[in-house]
Amino acid sequence: MTDLLKRYFIATRPWSFTMSLISVTVGVLLAAADGAVSYPWFALTILGIVCVHAGANVFNDYFDTRYQVDETDSPTAKYRTHPILSGMLTPRQLLGEGIVLLALAVAIGLAASALRSFHILWIGLVGMLTCVFYTAGPVKFKYRALGELAVFTMWGPLMVEGAYAVQRQALSMKALYVSVPFGLLVALVLFANNFRDIAYDSRHEVRTLGILLGQTKSHHLFTLMIAGAFFYVIAMIAAGVISLWGLLILLSLPQAIKLIKTFREKIPDMADALAAQFNMAFGVLLLLALFLENLVIC
């Protein structure tokens, strides 16, 4: 039983949850600047979002395998354990896990909608549908070059505004503005994956943004997304949306430059993992900036 639970846990790709933790915490820190924070609801929000994130990962592997996009020679299977291709779980077990995870997320979301804010209902509904139809038919965002947009929306505005609404029972323009750069860099992680997989995905009935742009233009967009995140934060500082503490994100600039150079020379097998490392560094620095801003306000 313990071994089975471990396999279910690995199938969720827990190393990716830092992205959700950062998005939720950004929303809560912004809410803390406007009043007291409920830490029990902070914890429940994290639990609900992690269930959604885990469910999205599980459904992604399930449907990618079902539609024969993920096969034994896929780049993804080279650097991580694919739950179905490795024989770790059966397709039925993986589908069942995804349903249970989303059921838990729905339960938490309904409770938050009833007890905290009605905004959670529509935010949760949009997020849930995006999670399922990211790879599931008939929508298949990922296969129609809409994956990056879907990921940006979920880990940017939806999660940040949702976390803020749980605390303040309202939406916030500042939360919307601040959600953009981190959401953009979460989309960068997916784009790095699609950039690496251009040759492989072209063999299947898949149209990713990487395939539409090709290698050269994809690298240009990859660079532009990274540069855009930095310039956006600087623009927010200039506009007075956030304080000068936001300049802390510049500490991740050397890592960003190294990442761009690496992708220019050769797309690494762990392309999305490297992009995720930069994403985490940028996100943690953004959190620190918001935290220090709150200390000054207090």
SULHU-V450416 format. One record per backbone hydrogen bond with DSSP energy under -0.5 kcal/mol. NH is the residue of the N-H (numbers start at 1). CO is the residue of the C=O. E is the energy in kcal/mol with one decimal. If there is no record, write none. Layout:
BEGIN
nh & co & e
NH & CO & E
NH & CO & E
END
This chain:
BEGIN
nh & co & e
5 & 1 & -2.3
6 & 2 & -2.0
7 & 3 & -1.9
8 & 4 & -2.3
9 & 5 & -2.3
10 & 6 & -2.5
11 & 7 & -2.0
12 & 8 & -0.7
12 & 9 & -1.1
13 & 10 & -1.8
16 & 13 & -2.3
17 & 14 & -1.7
19 & 16 & -1.4
21 & 17 & -2.4
22 & 18 & -2.3
23 & 19 & -2.0
24 & 20 & -2.5
25 & 21 & -2.2
26 & 22 & -2.5
27 & 23 & -1.8
28 & 24 & -2.2
29 & 25 & -2.7
30 & 26 & -2.1
31 & 27 & -1.8
32 & 28 & -2.4
33 & 29 & -1.1
34 & 31 & -1.5
35 & 32 & -0.7
39 & 37 & -0.8
42 & 38 & -1.7
43 & 39 & -2.5
44 & 40 & -2.2
45 & 41 & -2.4
46 & 42 & -2.1
47 & 43 & -2.4
48 & 44 & -2.7
49 & 45 & -2.6
50 & 46 & -2.8
51 & 47 & -2.0
52 & 48 & -1.9
53 & 49 & -2.9
54 & 50 & -3.1
55 & 51 & -2.5
56 & 52 & -2.5
57 & 53 & -2.2
58 & 54 & -2.4
59 & 55 & -2.8
60 & 56 & -2.2
61 & 57 & -2.0
62 & 58 & -2.4
63 & 59 & -3.0
64 & 60 & -2.4
65 & 61 & -1.7
66 & 62 & -2.4
67 & 63 & -2.6
68 & 65 & -1.4
69 & 64 & -2.8
70 & 64 & -2.0
71 & 69 & -0.7
74 & 71 & -2.3
77 & 74 & -0.7
78 & 75 & -1.3
79 & 75 & -0.6
79 & 76 & -0.9
80 & 76 & -1.1
82 & 80 & -0.7
83 & 81 & -0.5
86 & 82 & -2.3
87 & 84 & -1.3
89 & 83 & -2.9
94 & 90 & -2.5
95 & 91 & -2.6
96 & 92 & -2.4
97 & 93 & -2.2
98 & 94 & -2.2
99 & 95 & -2.1
100 & 96 & -2.2
101 & 97 & -2.5
102 & 98 & -2.2
103 & 99 & -2.1
104 & 100 & -2.2
105 & 101 & -2.0
106 & 102 & -2.5
107 & 103 & -2.2
108 & 104 & -2.2
109 & 105 & -2.7
110 & 106 & -2.8
111 & 107 & -1.8
112 & 108 & -2.4
113 & 109 & -2.3
114 & 110 & -2.3
115 & 111 & -2.5
116 & 112 & -2.4
117 & 112 & -2.1
120 & 117 & -1.3
121 & 118 & -1.4
122 & 118 & -0.8
123 & 119 & -2.3
124 & 120 & -2.7
125 & 121 & -2.0
126 & 122 & -2.3
127 & 123 & -2.4
128 & 124 & -2.7
129 & 125 & -2.4
130 & 126 & -2.3
131 & 127 & -2.3
132 & 128 & -2.3
133 & 129 & -2.8
134 & 130 & -0.6
135 & 132 & -0.8
136 & 132 & -1.5
140 & 136 & -2.2
141 & 133 & -2.0
142 & 134 & -3.2
143 & 140 & -0.6
144 & 140 & -0.6
144 & 141 & -1.4
145 & 142 & -0.8
145 & 207 & -1.2
146 & 141 & -2.4
147 & 141 & -0.7
150 & 146 & -2.3
151 & 147 & -2.6
152 & 148 & -2.7
153 & 149 & -2.3
154 & 150 & -2.1
155 & 151 & -2.7
156 & 152 & -1.5
158 & 153 & -2.4
159 & 154 & -1.7
160 & 156 & -2.1
161 & 157 & -2.4
162 & 158 & -2.3
163 & 159 & -2.5
164 & 160 & -2.1
165 & 161 & -2.8
166 & 162 & -2.0
167 & 163 & -1.1
168 & 164 & -2.9
169 & 165 & -2.4
176 & 172 & -1.8
177 & 173 & -2.5
178 & 174 & -2.9
179 & 175 & -1.6
180 & 176 & -0.6
180 & 177 & -1.1
182 & 178 & -0.6
183 & 179 & -2.2
184 & 180 & -2.5
185 & 181 & -1.7
186 & 182 & -1.9
187 & 183 & -2.0
188 & 184 & -1.3
189 & 185 & -1.1
190 & 186 & -1.3
191 & 187 & -2.6
192 & 188 & -2.7
193 & 189 & -1.6
194 & 190 & -2.5
195 & 191 & -2.9
196 & 192 & -2.2
197 & 193 & -1.7
198 & 195 & -1.0
201 & 197 & -3.5
202 & 198 & -1.7
203 & 200 & -1.5
204 & 201 & -1.7
206 & 201 & -0.6
206 & 204 & -2.2
207 & 143 & -1.7
208 & 206 & -0.5
212 & 208 & -2.1
213 & 209 & -2.0
214 & 210 & -2.8
217 & 213 & -0.6
218 & 214 & -1.9
219 & 215 & -2.0
220 & 216 & -1.7
221 & 217 & -2.5
222 & 218 & -2.7
223 & 219 & -2.3
224 & 220 & -2.4
225 & 221 & -2.6
226 & 222 & -1.6
227 & 223 & -2.7
228 & 224 & -2.8
229 & 225 & -1.6
230 & 226 & -1.4
231 & 227 & -2.7
232 & 228 & -2.3
233 & 229 & -1.7
234 & 230 & -2.2
235 & 231 & -2.3
236 & 232 & -2.2
237 & 233 & -2.1
238 & 234 & -2.4
239 & 235 & -2.0
240 & 236 & -0.5
240 & 237 & -1.1
241 & 236 & -2.4
242 & 236 & -0.8
246 & 243 & -2.0
247 & 244 & -2.1
248 & 245 & -2.1
249 & 246 & -1.8
250 & 247 & -1.9
251 & 248 & -2.1
252 & 249 & -1.8
253 & 250 & -1.6
256 & 252 & -1.9
257 & 253 & -2.6
258 & 254 & -2.2
259 & 255 & -2.1
260 & 256 & -2.3
261 & 257 & -2.3
262 & 258 & -2.4
263 & 259 & -2.1
264 & 260 & -1.6
265 & 261 & -1.9
266 & 262 & -2.4
268 & 266 & -0.6
271 & 268 & -1.1
274 & 270 & -2.4
275 & 271 & -2.0
276 & 272 & -2.2
277 & 273 & -1.8
278 & 274 & -1.7
279 & 275 & -2.5
280 & 276 & -2.4
281 & 277 & -2.1
282 & 278 & -2.7
283 & 279 & -2.6
284 & 280 & -2.9
285 & 281 & -1.9
286 & 282 & -2.1
287 & 283 & -2.4
288 & 284 & -2.4
289 & 285 & -2.1
290 & 286 & -2.2
291 & 287 & -2.6
292 & 288 & -2.6
293 & 289 & -2.0
294 & 290 & -2.1
295 & 291 & -1.9
296 & 292 & -1.9
297 & 293 & -2.0
298 & 294 & -2.4
END
